[in-house]
């Protein structure tokens, strides 16, 4: 199915919100007390705004970051946020190693 066909099949849901609706209006009346949210990219740009909106609604937040000190600084005024270190390098290295080696037989010989 082409993108054009998919666009033609989409219908508005009538939420009353649009591209210019601020997050505070969208979450108005919604409580996230007792809920936990994981926000990737939550310390900059749009992710930071999402983190702030969820925090204002009462959610506990976990924000994974490659540079935790930088993330903590960006989030210093946002309550209920836990920054966790995220390092994708070892996982990528493991995957690369796993796919680049030839299968070995027992005893370590190919």
Secondary structure, DSSP 8 states (H G I E B T S, - for coil): --HHHHHHH------S--TT--HHHHTTT---TT-EEE-TTTTSHHHHHHHHHHHHTT-EEEEEESSHHHHHHHTTTSTTEEEEE---HHHHHHHHHHHHS----TTS--
